[in-house]
Amino acid sequence: MLYDIKPDERLFTVTKSYLNHEMERGAKQAGVKKIRVHDIRHSAVSLLINMGFSVLAIGERMGHEAEKITYRYAHLFPTVQTEMAEKLEMERMTKEENPLLLHGQSHFPTENRED
């Protein structure tokens, strides 16, 4: 077990109502809108996405039963699509500049020499 929690122990030492109360108090004190406890979970997923972790790794960390649940956060991946397109374009340009790479040949073809 990751946290070595016994079946009769709690992972979190505070109750949901206590956490809710403290979040309300903190939001009021800070002058910001109160968010739900569950919103923190969404923030954690967003942070992990921005840190570059894969959907599969994030889903496993969050305890999602299916990766399609994690894909609900796909709108947070727009820069990934841009980055993929840029890398594919760079690859295409490299192949156009050196046609030998298209056929899996090296940059330095062997010459037929007679020794």
C-alpha positions in Angstrom: 0.0 0.0 0.0 1.3 3.4 -0.9 0.5 5.1 2.4 0.5 2.1 4.7 -2.9 2.9 6.0 -4.6 0.2 8.1 -8.3 -0.6 7.3 -9.5 1.1 10.4 -7.5 4.3 9.9 -8.3 7.4 8.0 -6.1 8.7 5.2 -7.1 12.3 6.1 -7.3 13.4 9.7 -10.0 16.1 9.1 -13.6 15.6 8.1 -15.1 17.0 4.9 -17.3 19.4 6.9 -14.2 20.8 8.8 -12.3 21.2 5.5 -15.3 22.9 4.0 -15.6 25.2 6.9 -11.9 26.1 6.8 -12.1 26.7 3.0 -15.1 29.1 3.6 -13.2 30.9 6.3 -10.0 31.2 4.3 -11.8 32.4 1.2 -13.7 35.0 3.1 -10.5 36.2 4.8 -8.6 36.3 1.5 -11.6 38.0 -0.3 -11.8 35.3 -3.0 -14.6 33.1 -4.2 -15.0 29.9 -2.3 -14.3 26.7 -4.3 -15.5 23.2 -3.6 -13.1 20.6 -2.2 -13.5 18.7 -5.4 -12.2 21.7 -7.4 -8.8 21.1 -5.7 -8.8 17.7 -7.4 -9.3 19.4 -10.8 -6.5 21.9 -10.0 -4.2 19.0 -9.2 -5.0 17.3 -12.6 -4.4 20.6 -14.4 -1.0 21.0 -12.6 0.0 17.4 -13.6 -0.9 18.1 -17.2 1.1 21.3 -17.3 4.0 19.4 -15.7 3.9 17.1 -18.8 2.7 13.8 -17.3 0.8 11.5 -19.6 -3.0 10.9 -19.4 -2.4 7.3 -18.3 -0.1 8.3 -15.4 -2.5 11.1 -14.3 -5.5 8.8 -14.4 -3.7 6.2 -12.4 -2.6 8.8 -9.8 -6.2 10.2 -9.5 -7.7 6.7 -9.3 -9.7 7.0 -12.5 -11.2 3.6 -13.4 -11.0 4.4 -17.2 -8.7 6.7 -19.1 -11.7 8.3 -20.8 -12.4 10.0 -17.4 -9.0 11.6 -17.5 -9.6 12.7 -21.2 -12.3 15.0 -19.8 -9.4 17.3 -19.2 -8.4 17.2 -22.9 -9.1 20.9 -23.3 -6.1 21.5 -21.0 -3.8 19.9 -23.6 -4.0 22.5 -26.5 -0.3 23.3 -26.4 0.4 19.6 -26.8 -1.4 19.6 -30.2 0.7 22.6 -31.3 3.9 21.1 -30.1 3.1 17.8 -32.0 2.4 19.7 -35.2 5.6 21.7 -34.9 7.7 18.6 -34.3 6.0 16.8 -37.3 6.7 19.8 -39.4 10.4 19.9 -38.4 10.7 16.1 -39.2 9.1 16.7 -42.6 11.5 19.6 -43.3 14.5 17.5 -42.3 13.4 14.7 -44.6 12.9 17.2 -47.5 16.4 18.7 -47.0 18.0 15.3 -46.9 16.0 12.8 -49.1 18.3 9.9 -48.1 16.6 10.0 -44.7 13.3 9.1 -46.4 14.5 5.6 -47.2 16.2 5.0 -43.9 19.7 5.6 -45.3 22.3 7.3 -43.3 23.7 10.8 -44.0 26.9 9.3 -45.4 26.1 6.7 -48.0 28.9 4.1 -48.5 30.8 4.5 -51.7 31.6 1.7 -54.0 35.4 1.7 -53.7 37.9 -0.6 -55.2 40.8 -1.2 -52.9 
